């Protein structure tokens, strides 16, 4: 199987990391649109055009499935993408459901980009899953910039996190939803601010499980277990083949965040 992953930058590597651990014998393609990152503060129409261009590029590589490993892109145009291609297109969704299930009484804080928080997809999800209004929302756009600059900890990162949270009662939260794939890199920094008792929950595991469930339904379980050659992972940066070393270093970093 050949599975493609798309993100505005390096955030979606956290989903690829989960997939490689789950099924290391498949071929993977990763597309980082780093020349146009970040997406979270851009107009929705611009994000839509960028996503279509990148996914058309990936479609030409004939993947068996495409993962939109970007919450912002998913919120803006996932249904249009599903109607555009014949292969399965799987999107990301803030992990509100498992977060609410984990903390029966405490509040849940959903961290995401500004554009994700503005889109109706998230509002519909919260209306469906959170009738008691236990979820709060907070934009953390600058964490995407920090990640793209290879800055995951230190005084500047911690100061930004604390500043964004300054008007929130941190003791009221039992779980924090990481509604952007870039945010997985900051689990150690966020845990330092919230404390180790607060659960940091992303949608990566659920997304990967859904990918392989879809492929199993389409091709059968036996097809998913076949290994015909040494598996390969190919990386693209905004449509150009990229050296694997840099992306593999980010994957190594993620190993310490899970």
N, C-alpha and C positions, 0 to 999 in steps of 0.2 A: 504494500500500500504506500501511496505517496500523499502526504498530508501537508497542506500549505497553511502557514500562519501569517497574518497581517497585523501590523501595529504601526502607529505613527512614529515609533522609535524603538527603544530597548525594552519597554514595559512588557510587551507580549512574550518576551523570552521567559518570563515567569510561567506562562502557560505551556510553552514549548518544553521547559524544564520538567514540568509535571508529566507531559506526554512521553518524553524520553524515558523517564523513570518507570512509567506505566507499561510502555511497549517499546523497548529499545531497538527492536529488530525492523522497524519501519523506516522508510525514507521520509525526511522532513525538509520542507522549504520554509525559510523565514525571510519575510520582507519587512524591513524597517524604513519607513518614509522619513528618515531623519533630516533630509534637506528641507522638509516642511513642518517639522515638529517645533513646538507642541500644537496639538489640535484643539485643546480644551477651551481656549479663549478666542478661537476663530469663529466667524459667522458660519452657521450651519450649511449654507449653500456652498461655501468654499470647501468645507470639510467633505461634503458630499462629492464634489468634483474630484478631489484628491483621492478619495476612497475608490471611486469608480475606476479611475485611471490605474491605480495600483492593482486592483482586483482583476481588471481586464488583462493586465500583464501576467498575473498569476494564472489566470484561466488558460492562457496560451501554453502554459507548462503542463496542462492536463492533470491536475491533481485529482485524487479520489474524493477529497473533501477540503473545504476551506474554512479555517477558523478566523473569525474577526476578533482577534485577541486585544481588542480596544473597546472599552466601555463607551467612549464618546462616539466612535464610528458606528457601533451597534445601535446606540440610541438614535442616531441621525438617520440611518438608511438600511437597517438590516432587512426589512421586508422587501425593499426594492432589489437588494442583492440576491435574495432567495428567488425572486422572479426572473433574474437576469441569467442565471447559470443552471445547468442541468445537474451538477453535482451538489451534494449537501453543503449548505453554508450555515455554520454554527456561530452564534454571537455570544457576547459576554453579558451578564446581568449581575448587578450588585447583589451580593449574597444576603439579602434581607431575610429571607425565609429561615435559613439555618441560624442566623444571628438571633432572631426573635425566639426560635425554638430553644436556643441554648440558655437564654436568660428570661425566665418566666415573668419576673417583675421589674427588673432594672430597665433603664432606657438603653436605646441603641443609637449610636452616632454613625451616620453614613457619610464617609469622606469620598469626594469625587471631584471631577473638574467642573468648572462653571457651566459648560455646555451640557454635560450629562445631567446636572441638577436642573437645568431649564427645560429639558425635553419632556414631552408628555409620557414617554415610555416609563420613566421612573415614577412619575406621579400616578400612573395607572397601577404600577406594581405596589406602591405604598397604599393606595386606596384598597387594593385587593387583600394585601397581607397584614396591614397594620390599622385595622378599624379603631383601635384604642388610642392611636396617635402616640405610640411610644418611641417613634423614630425621629431624630433630628438630623438635619443636613448641614454640611459644611464644605465649602470649596477649598481645595488645597492645591491650586494650580501650580504654585511655585515648586512643589515637590517634583513635578515632571521636569521642570528646568534643571533642578539639582541633579536628578537622575541622568539626564542627557549630558550633564557636565561631569559625570563620574564623581559626584559628591553625595555621599550617602550618610554621613555622620559628621559630628563636630559642632562647634559653637554656633555657626551660622544656621545650620539645619535645625538644631534644637531651638534656637531663638525664634525661628520662623514658626515652627510647630506650636510653641508656647504662646506666641503672639496671636495666631489664628484661634487658639483655644481659650484665650483670656476671658471671654465672656460666657464660658460654659462651666458648669459645675461638674468637674471630672469624676467626682465621687458618685454621681448618679448613673454612670454608665457601666454596664456589665459586658458590653461587646461593642466593638468598632468594626464597621464594614469597610473594607478597602475596595472602593468602587472605581478604581483605576488600576490597571495592571502594573503601572510604574510604582505604585505604592508598596508593593510587596518587598521591594528593596529596603524599605524604611521600617520594617517590623522591629528591628532592634531599637531604633531611635524612638518609635512610637511607644514601644513597651516601656522604655525608660521614662517617658512622660506620664503615661497612663498607669503604669504599674503592672506587675506580672499577673495580677489576678484578672485583668481585663482581657477578654478574648479578642484577638485580631483575626478577622475572618475574611477571606477572599473567595472568589468564585472559580478559582482555577481547577480544583479537583472535580467539581461538579461539571464544569465545561468539558474537561477531558473525558470523563466518564460518558457524557452525552455523545461526544464525537465517536467513540468506539461502539457505543450502542447503535448509533445510526449506521455505521459501516457494517456492523454485524448483521443488522436487519437487511441491508441491501445485498451484501456479498456472501453472507454466511460466516459462522465462527471459524471454519477451517481456513478461509481465505486470510483472516487476520493473523493466523499463526504461521503462515508460510514465510520462509526465509530463503530467497533464491540467490542472494548475493550479499556481500557485506553492506550493512545499511549506511546511507550517506545523509548528511545534513548540509544543505546549501544555503548560503546567506546572500541576500540582496539588500543594497542600500539605495532606495529610491530608483529602482530599476536597473542598477548596475551590480554585477557580481562583486561581492565584498570578501575581504580576507576573513577567514574563520576565526583567527586568533583573538580578535577583539571581542567578538560575540561569545566565544567560549570562556573568556575571562569573566564576563558577566554571568554566564551560567554557573561558573564555579562560585561566584559570590552568592548567588541565590541558594546554593546548597547550604549555606550557613544561616539562611533566613527562614528555613522551614523546619 
